[in-house]
Amino acid sequence: MLDPIQALVQCVRQELLPGLHLESLDPHHPVVVHRVPVPWRCLGAGNYAAVFMHPDYPEQVVKVYAPGRPGIEAEVEVYRRLANHPAFSQCYVSEAPFLVLKRLHGVTLYDCLHRGIAIPPQVIYDIDAALDYVRSRGLFPHDVHGRNVMQAKGRGLVVDVSDFLNAQPCRAWQDVKRAYWWIYRPLFLPLGLPIPYALLDGVRSGYRLFRRLTGGGLR
């Protein structure tokens, strides 16, 4: 009998990949998922890959890279260096174009803003500590933003580590923290108002344009 991870890998090969259609239309925007086979569900998409889960395997997720998008080997190396840390996922299997990862349960800070869920300071402190650990492992916290970090039971987690071999300076997390302390805490947190995705996406696009124009090095 196959163990759960082996059974999931077999399911990926036989069900997910043959029935999946995703593509990367723009390297600066999330990949587009056109079709997902039942009963798989898409949990989210980044600029290079999308993440899926199967209801029979609730503690694992499968990250599939879009055709033509690089980075899977680098991500495997990042997970190898991170080893076992509670703020990060773990990589169980790597077999291009997919990874089988430990599932992190929580809500991204981006979705917290959209849903009006309070983000306590402990989440920010936890992510800071996790990124210090990243540096101690010879890695570089790169492209850490509201879609790539989450909170679970008031604690901070880092969801996406795929760019942590990129040594190019990146101010993304520092800018998120400034926005948290200067704007979110005094203005939005007391009101608890949900923020429409249209507004969040507009701010995100404007920020990325600003960083590129000012040499911020953001993808």
Backbone bond lengths (Angstrom), bond angles and torsions (degrees), N, CA, C in turn:
res aa  C-N    CA-C-N  psi(-1)  N-CA   C-N-CA  omega(-1)  CA-C   N-CA-C  phi
1 M - - - 1.468 - - 1.531 109.88 -
2 L 1.325 116.39 137.45 1.452 121.23 179.74 1.523 110.78 -73.64
3 D 1.351 116.16 144.12 1.457 118.17 172.67 1.529 107.86 -75.64
4 P 1.351 118.48 166.67 1.473 120.23 -174.07 1.516 114.24 -56.96
5 I 1.326 118.55 -38.95 1.465 120.51 -179.30 1.525 110.55 -67.27
6 Q 1.338 116.70 -44.03 1.458 119.77 178.53 1.525 111.09 -63.47
7 A 1.336 116.14 -39.64 1.464 120.25 179.24 1.529 110.45 -64.62
8 L 1.336 116.62 -39.49 1.462 120.13 178.36 1.519 110.84 -64.93
9 V 1.319 117.27 -43.18 1.465 120.53 178.55 1.524 110.47 -59.32
10 Q 1.324 116.63 -42.92 1.461 120.48 177.63 1.524 111.13 -61.46
11 C 1.334 116.00 -39.00 1.458 121.34 178.35 1.527 110.87 -65.89
12 V 1.316 116.67 -38.40 1.468 120.65 177.34 1.521 110.15 -61.94
13 R 1.327 116.34 -47.28 1.469 120.60 -177.86 1.523 112.17 -64.65
14 Q 1.331 116.45 -40.56 1.460 120.38 -171.18 1.530 113.23 -90.79
15 E 1.368 117.63 -27.11 1.455 119.95 -173.30 1.533 113.14 -117.82
16 L 1.338 115.84 -53.65 1.466 118.62 -172.28 1.521 111.91 -67.67
17 L 1.323 117.29 -58.15 1.459 119.84 -173.97 1.529 113.36 -62.19
18 P 1.343 119.60 -43.39 1.476 117.99 179.12 1.527 113.73 -63.88
19 G 1.344 117.41 -29.73 1.458 119.74 -176.73 1.507 115.03 -101.11
20 L 1.339 116.61 3.12 1.460 120.51 -175.23 1.519 110.95 -95.57
21 H 1.333 115.23 139.73 1.464 120.50 173.44 1.516 108.00 -132.65
22 L 1.318 116.69 109.00 1.458 121.60 174.92 1.515 108.62 -137.49
23 E 1.335 115.78 153.14 1.451 119.92 179.19 1.524 110.26 -150.44
24 S 1.315 114.52 155.62 1.459 121.73 176.41 1.516 107.89 -102.91
25 L 1.328 115.82 110.82 1.458 121.00 -179.41 1.519 112.65 -88.03
26 D 1.349 115.71 -27.05 1.463 121.22 -176.96 1.523 107.15 -152.19
27 P 1.334 118.61 123.32 1.467 120.34 -177.58 1.520 114.22 -64.01
28 H 1.341 117.10 -12.21 1.467 120.42 179.47 1.534 112.30 -96.78
29 H 1.323 117.20 2.06 1.462 121.16 -179.04 1.527 109.68 -133.35
30 P 1.338 117.62 156.98 1.472 120.10 -178.24 1.521 112.22 -57.93
31 V 1.348 114.68 149.10 1.456 120.13 175.82 1.528 109.39 -62.34
32 V 1.314 116.06 155.02 1.460 121.99 -178.79 1.524 108.80 -101.62
33 V 1.322 116.34 124.83 1.461 121.93 178.57 1.526 107.74 -99.98
34 H 1.313 116.75 110.65 1.463 121.37 -176.45 1.531 112.34 -88.99
35 R 1.333 116.62 -34.87 1.459 119.26 -175.30 1.520 109.76 -150.91
36 V 1.347 115.15 134.97 1.462 122.24 177.39 1.527 108.04 -128.56
37 P 1.329 118.76 127.12 1.464 119.62 -179.21 1.529 111.69 -70.53
38 V 1.317 116.67 143.58 1.463 123.10 175.33 1.532 108.31 -70.91
39 P 1.356 119.01 138.27 1.462 129.12 6.07 1.530 113.71 -99.93
40 W 1.325 118.14 21.72 1.448 121.10 179.60 1.532 110.39 -65.00
41 R 1.340 115.07 153.71 1.463 120.41 179.76 1.523 109.17 -136.88
42 C 1.320 116.58 137.08 1.461 121.41 177.09 1.523 109.33 -83.05
43 L 1.323 116.50 125.22 1.466 121.49 179.23 1.517 112.45 -92.76
44 G 1.311 117.40 -21.51 1.462 119.79 -179.18 1.509 110.90 170.33
45 A 1.319 115.34 167.65 1.463 120.76 -178.36 1.515 109.85 -139.29
46 G 1.324 115.42 138.21 1.454 122.05 173.50 1.517 109.57 -109.91
47 N 1.321 115.87 -169.70 1.456 119.81 -175.20 1.525 113.30 -71.18
48 Y 1.347 117.25 -22.35 1.456 120.03 -176.95 1.521 113.35 -117.14
49 A 1.329 117.66 -20.89 1.460 120.22 -170.98 1.518 110.38 -152.53
50 A 1.327 115.25 166.54 1.463 122.10 174.82 1.521 108.69 -125.64
51 V 1.333 115.66 156.95 1.460 121.96 -175.75 1.521 109.47 -116.71
52 F 1.344 115.57 134.66 1.450 121.47 -175.33 1.520 110.59 -130.42
53 M 1.339 114.92 156.51 1.468 119.58 175.04 1.513 109.63 -135.63
54 H 1.324 114.98 153.26 1.461 123.33 175.13 1.521 107.55 -112.85
55 P 1.336 119.04 133.98 1.470 120.48 -175.73 1.525 114.37 -60.36
56 D 1.321 118.30 -21.96 1.467 120.19 178.28 1.526 112.46 -79.96
57 Y 1.331 117.22 -9.41 1.470 121.56 -177.99 1.524 108.94 -132.34
58 P 1.328 117.81 69.37 1.469 120.97 -171.35 1.531 114.64 -71.18
59 E 1.322 118.82 -13.98 1.463 120.77 -177.20 1.526 112.92 -99.51
60 Q 1.330 116.47 2.75 1.463 120.37 177.06 1.534 109.76 -127.73
61 V 1.307 115.44 155.28 1.461 121.64 171.54 1.516 108.34 -129.07
62 V 1.330 114.98 161.57 1.456 121.22 178.41 1.525 108.07 -120.75
63 K 1.305 115.74 121.48 1.462 121.30 178.57 1.521 107.93 -101.15
64 V 1.341 116.39 120.65 1.462 121.90 -177.43 1.524 109.01 -113.72
65 Y 1.325 115.77 124.47 1.460 121.02 177.66 1.526 109.72 -79.69
66 A 1.326 115.88 139.29 1.454 120.91 177.68 1.527 110.07 -68.14
67 P 1.332 117.49 150.58 1.468 120.01 178.64 1.525 111.40 -55.30
68 G 1.324 114.84 132.69 1.454 120.28 177.34 1.511 115.33 84.03
69 R 1.334 117.71 -3.76 1.459 119.53 -179.65 1.524 110.02 -95.04
70 P 1.328 117.96 132.65 1.463 121.60 -178.07 1.520 111.39 -86.25
71 G 1.331 115.64 174.79 1.448 120.10 168.11 1.508 117.27 119.32
72 I 1.318 119.36 -11.81 1.453 119.18 -174.07 1.533 111.45 -66.30
73 E 1.332 117.79 -39.52 1.465 119.80 179.42 1.520 110.84 -65.00
74 A 1.346 116.47 -40.38 1.461 120.06 178.84 1.520 110.96 -64.15
75 E 1.325 117.27 -39.94 1.465 119.55 -179.58 1.525 111.26 -65.37
76 V 1.321 116.69 -39.03 1.470 119.91 176.71 1.521 110.55 -60.19
77 E 1.327 116.72 -41.95 1.463 120.20 179.25 1.526 111.37 -65.16
78 V 1.328 117.18 -38.64 1.465 119.85 177.75 1.529 109.92 -60.78
79 Y 1.309 117.99 -47.47 1.465 120.43 179.77 1.525 111.45 -62.69
80 R 1.336 116.90 -35.45 1.462 119.38 177.28 1.524 110.57 -61.27
81 R 1.331 116.78 -42.90 1.470 120.14 -178.80 1.529 111.95 -72.41
82 L 1.309 117.40 -34.99 1.460 119.66 -178.97 1.524 112.15 -69.72
83 A 1.334 116.42 -25.94 1.469 121.42 -179.32 1.525 109.90 58.00
84 N 1.323 117.14 -124.85 1.471 120.58 -175.03 1.519 109.35 -119.34
85 H 1.331 116.27 104.93 1.466 122.14 179.27 1.520 107.87 -133.61
86 P 1.336 118.25 135.81 1.471 119.89 -172.56 1.530 115.10 -64.77
87 A 1.322 118.13 -18.68 1.466 119.64 -178.46 1.520 112.97 -86.29
88 F 1.346 117.19 -3.86 1.461 120.74 -176.44 1.526 110.97 -127.42
89 S 1.312 114.44 161.02 1.451 120.81 172.38 1.530 109.67 -74.75
90 Q 1.327 116.17 -178.58 1.461 122.90 173.63 1.520 108.31 -132.49
91 C 1.320 115.51 148.74 1.464 120.59 178.14 1.520 109.11 -99.05
92 Y 1.335 116.31 119.02 1.461 121.69 179.35 1.521 112.33 -90.83
93 V 1.332 116.03 -39.25 1.460 121.24 -175.69 1.529 108.65 -143.74
94 S 1.320 117.09 138.79 1.461 121.94 171.42 1.521 108.19 -126.88
95 E 1.295 115.48 123.98 1.465 121.65 -179.39 1.525 106.60 -153.95
96 A 1.329 115.96 96.88 1.466 120.40 -174.14 1.533 111.04 -46.45
97 P 1.357 116.57 131.72 1.473 127.92 12.32 1.523 114.27 -100.57
98 F 1.345 119.17 27.13 1.463 118.32 -174.15 1.519 112.47 -133.08
99 L 1.324 113.93 158.11 1.458 123.72 171.63 1.522 108.51 -123.07
100 V 1.319 116.82 144.81 1.466 121.90 169.56 1.527 106.96 -104.26
101 L 1.330 115.91 120.29 1.459 122.19 -172.99 1.525 111.28 -122.18
102 K 1.314 114.96 155.20 1.461 120.67 169.51 1.529 108.71 -65.43
103 R 1.318 116.65 134.47 1.456 120.03 -179.16 1.528 110.70 -81.47
104 L 1.314 116.54 131.96 1.456 122.77 173.15 1.523 108.15 -99.94
105 H 1.304 116.83 123.26 1.456 121.36 -179.25 1.526 109.38 -93.04
106 G 1.303 116.81 128.98 1.451 120.52 179.15 1.517 110.43 166.93
107 V 1.336 115.44 -168.02 1.465 122.68 -179.49 1.523 107.83 -126.83
108 T 1.321 117.35 128.43 1.461 118.92 178.18 1.530 109.82 -62.88
109 L 1.321 116.20 153.55 1.461 119.32 178.74 1.520 110.90 -62.57
110 Y 1.311 116.78 -31.53 1.464 121.69 176.07 1.527 110.11 -60.32
111 D 1.334 116.34 -46.79 1.465 120.06 179.57 1.525 111.76 -72.85
112 C 1.330 117.60 -28.83 1.465 119.71 173.99 1.528 110.26 -59.91
113 L 1.326 116.30 -43.84 1.461 120.17 178.06 1.529 110.58 -62.28
114 H 1.321 115.74 -42.78 1.462 119.75 -178.79 1.528 111.73 -64.92
115 R 1.314 116.94 -37.34 1.471 121.23 -175.18 1.527 113.25 -94.36
116 G 1.306 117.31 -2.48 1.459 120.08 -179.41 1.510 113.71 73.11
117 I 1.333 117.69 25.37 1.467 122.45 178.92 1.526 108.94 -84.20
118 A 1.312 117.40 129.17 1.466 121.32 -178.14 1.528 111.13 -64.10
119 I 1.323 115.99 138.69 1.463 122.64 176.44 1.527 107.58 -110.17
120 P 1.329 119.35 104.12 1.467 120.93 -177.63 1.524 111.77 -74.55
121 P 1.328 118.16 156.82 1.471 120.70 -179.88 1.521 113.64 -57.62
122 Q 1.350 118.08 -30.36 1.463 120.21 -178.96 1.515 111.98 -57.11
123 V 1.329 116.87 -32.01 1.466 120.11 178.16 1.527 109.88 -62.24
124 I 1.310 116.71 -44.34 1.468 121.11 179.71 1.529 110.18 -65.02
125 Y 1.331 116.72 -43.31 1.471 119.98 178.95 1.524 111.27 -62.11
126 D 1.330 117.02 -41.43 1.466 120.73 -179.91 1.520 111.69 -63.03
127 I 1.329 116.01 -42.27 1.460 119.36 -179.66 1.522 110.70 -67.75
128 D 1.324 116.93 -39.08 1.468 120.13 174.64 1.533 110.78 -57.33
129 A 1.337 116.87 -46.58 1.459 121.04 179.97 1.531 111.05 -63.72
130 A 1.337 116.58 -39.81 1.460 120.15 178.82 1.525 110.74 -63.58
131 L 1.327 117.31 -39.04 1.465 120.17 -179.65 1.525 111.65 -72.27
132 D 1.314 117.32 -29.42 1.463 119.98 171.59 1.529 110.26 -63.11
133 Y 1.334 116.52 -40.53 1.463 121.16 176.49 1.522 110.28 -62.27
134 V 1.336 116.64 -40.90 1.460 120.97 177.61 1.527 110.45 -55.36
135 R 1.324 115.85 -47.56 1.468 119.96 -179.80 1.526 111.33 -63.27
136 S 1.326 116.71 -36.41 1.466 120.04 -179.94 1.521 112.49 -66.57
137 R 1.335 116.80 -18.05 1.470 121.23 179.48 1.534 111.58 -97.91
138 G 1.340 116.20 14.38 1.451 120.07 177.92 1.514 113.62 76.11
139 L 1.328 116.97 24.76 1.461 122.50 -178.93 1.524 109.80 -115.56
140 F 1.334 115.90 174.37 1.457 121.20 -173.42 1.534 109.75 -130.78
141 P 1.330 117.61 117.41 1.479 119.55 177.53 1.522 110.25 -66.84
142 H 1.320 116.11 102.86 1.459 121.42 -175.09 1.523 110.14 -123.21
143 D 1.322 115.88 135.97 1.465 122.61 176.84 1.533 111.43 60.34
144 V 1.326 116.03 44.74 1.472 121.38 177.48 1.525 107.52 -93.96
145 H 1.318 116.55 110.80 1.463 121.27 -176.02 1.524 109.96 -141.57
146 G 1.319 116.44 -173.54 1.461 121.03 -171.32 1.505 115.74 -62.62
147 R 1.321 118.26 -24.78 1.464 121.11 177.63 1.521 111.89 -82.54
148 N 1.339 117.26 -18.61 1.460 121.75 -173.47 1.525 113.69 -101.92
149 V 1.326 117.36 -1.84 1.466 120.75 177.80 1.527 108.12 -129.07
150 M 1.336 115.85 154.23 1.453 119.17 -178.27 1.517 110.43 -144.00
151 Q 1.314 114.77 170.14 1.461 120.28 172.55 1.519 108.72 -120.78
152 A 1.328 114.32 145.59 1.458 122.33 176.27 1.520 107.55 -140.47
153 K 1.316 116.20 116.04 1.470 121.92 -179.02 1.522 111.07 54.85
154 G 1.331 115.43 40.26 1.452 120.36 175.95 1.510 115.98 79.55
155 R 1.335 117.50 7.27 1.466 121.01 179.10 1.522 109.83 -116.27
156 G 1.331 116.54 151.93 1.454 121.90 -175.53 1.513 113.51 -92.56
157 L 1.332 116.06 141.27 1.462 123.54 178.37 1.529 109.20 -131.94
158 V 1.320 116.37 152.38 1.467 122.07 176.61 1.517 107.73 -110.73
159 V 1.325 116.23 119.40 1.466 120.97 -171.26 1.521 112.51 -89.81
160 D 1.319 117.97 -43.51 1.464 121.61 -171.85 1.521 110.02 -113.57
161 V 1.328 116.50 118.26 1.466 121.56 -179.35 1.525 111.55 -115.65
162 S 1.320 117.03 13.21 1.465 120.63 -169.23 1.524 113.88 -64.73
163 D 1.337 118.30 -23.10 1.467 120.71 -177.61 1.527 113.38 -100.90
164 F 1.311 118.12 14.00 1.464 119.72 -170.81 1.528 114.49 -79.67
165 L 1.337 118.19 2.36 1.465 120.47 168.74 1.524 111.24 -94.66
166 N 1.315 116.92 -4.12 1.462 122.28 -178.34 1.529 109.24 -81.95
167 A 1.322 116.20 109.95 1.466 120.97 -176.49 1.526 113.36 -82.86
168 Q 1.324 117.22 -2.17 1.466 119.76 179.34 1.527 109.74 -64.47
169 P 1.336 118.96 133.27 1.472 120.69 -179.97 1.526 111.50 -56.12
170 C 1.312 115.43 139.57 1.463 120.93 -179.52 1.525 108.71 -141.97
171 R 1.321 115.80 126.81 1.463 121.57 -177.20 1.521 112.84 -98.91
172 A 1.326 118.40 8.59 1.465 120.88 -170.90 1.528 112.09 -54.99
173 W 1.340 118.03 -50.91 1.460 119.71 -176.82 1.527 111.25 -67.89
174 Q 1.316 117.80 -37.29 1.458 119.94 176.89 1.526 110.80 -61.28
175 D 1.325 116.58 -39.05 1.465 119.85 178.13 1.521 111.56 -69.49
176 V 1.341 116.98 -36.93 1.467 119.55 175.49 1.528 109.94 -60.98
177 K 1.317 117.00 -43.21 1.467 119.86 -179.79 1.526 112.09 -65.00
178 R 1.313 116.10 -40.44 1.469 118.23 177.24 1.523 110.36 -60.96
179 A 1.316 116.68 -45.08 1.464 120.18 179.14 1.523 110.58 -62.78
180 Y 1.330 116.91 -36.29 1.471 120.59 179.40 1.528 110.59 -63.57
181 W 1.344 116.68 -51.21 1.468 120.01 -173.74 1.530 112.31 -77.43
182 W 1.295 118.64 -33.13 1.466 120.43 -173.69 1.528 113.64 -93.62
183 I 1.332 116.38 -27.20 1.471 119.16 -175.66 1.525 111.80 -117.30
184 Y 1.339 116.11 -54.67 1.469 119.12 -174.41 1.522 112.28 -64.68
185 R 1.325 118.19 -52.36 1.469 121.30 -175.12 1.527 112.22 -60.09
186 P 1.331 119.75 -49.47 1.474 118.11 -177.29 1.528 114.62 -78.70
187 L 1.346 118.19 -25.60 1.461 119.65 -171.62 1.527 114.01 -109.20
188 F 1.318 117.74 -51.48 1.458 120.73 -171.94 1.526 113.40 -88.86
189 L 1.333 117.45 -38.82 1.466 119.70 -177.28 1.523 113.21 -59.01
190 P 1.343 119.49 -46.22 1.474 118.16 -179.79 1.526 113.70 -62.00
191 L 1.324 116.87 -29.65 1.463 120.14 -177.54 1.522 112.30 -84.86
192 G 1.325 117.08 -30.84 1.457 120.86 -179.35 1.514 113.73 63.24
193 L 1.330 117.20 29.52 1.452 120.96 -176.40 1.530 110.70 -85.27
194 P 1.322 118.13 135.69 1.471 119.87 173.61 1.519 110.44 -69.95
195 I 1.325 115.62 146.57 1.456 121.81 -178.95 1.525 108.06 -110.89
196 P 1.315 118.71 125.36 1.476 120.46 -178.37 1.525 111.47 -59.55
197 Y 1.334 114.96 146.40 1.459 119.44 177.89 1.530 111.41 -59.43
198 A 1.322 116.85 -34.96 1.464 119.24 -179.35 1.528 110.97 -58.41
199 L 1.328 116.35 -41.33 1.464 120.01 178.65 1.525 110.88 -69.99
200 L 1.330 117.33 -43.44 1.460 121.15 179.34 1.527 110.93 -61.75
201 D 1.332 116.01 -43.47 1.464 119.65 180.00 1.522 111.10 -65.97
202 G 1.340 116.55 -36.13 1.459 119.78 177.49 1.520 111.81 -65.10
203 V 1.324 116.60 -42.35 1.465 120.88 177.15 1.524 109.94 -63.51
204 R 1.330 116.23 -43.89 1.470 120.69 179.92 1.521 111.35 -60.33
205 S 1.345 117.18 -46.68 1.462 120.26 -179.59 1.526 111.36 -64.85
206 G 1.339 116.60 -40.67 1.449 120.20 178.23 1.511 112.18 -64.61
207 Y 1.334 116.48 -39.64 1.469 120.48 178.72 1.527 111.15 -64.15
208 R 1.348 115.75 -45.88 1.458 119.06 -178.51 1.530 110.94 -63.10
209 L 1.332 117.54 -38.35 1.462 120.69 176.90 1.521 110.55 -64.59
210 F 1.319 116.24 -43.53 1.469 120.82 179.15 1.520 111.07 -60.81
211 R 1.347 116.70 -44.35 1.464 119.14 -178.31 1.520 111.54 -66.00
212 R 1.348 116.97 -38.44 1.466 118.67 178.43 1.538 110.82 -66.14
213 L 1.339 116.39 -40.83 1.458 119.76 -178.63 1.529 112.19 -68.55
214 T 1.324 115.81 -29.03 1.471 119.59 -177.55 1.537 111.88 -99.56
215 G 1.347 116.48 10.52 1.455 119.30 176.63 1.490 113.92 76.82
216 G 1.336 117.86 29.57 1.459 120.81 -178.59 1.498 115.13 -75.30
217 G 1.326 116.93 -11.07 1.458 119.00 174.84 1.507 114.45 75.11
218 L 1.323 119.02 16.87 1.452 120.72 -178.46 1.498 109.33 -87.21
219 R 1.334 116.04 138.97 1.468 120.39 178.52 1.513 111.06 -68.35
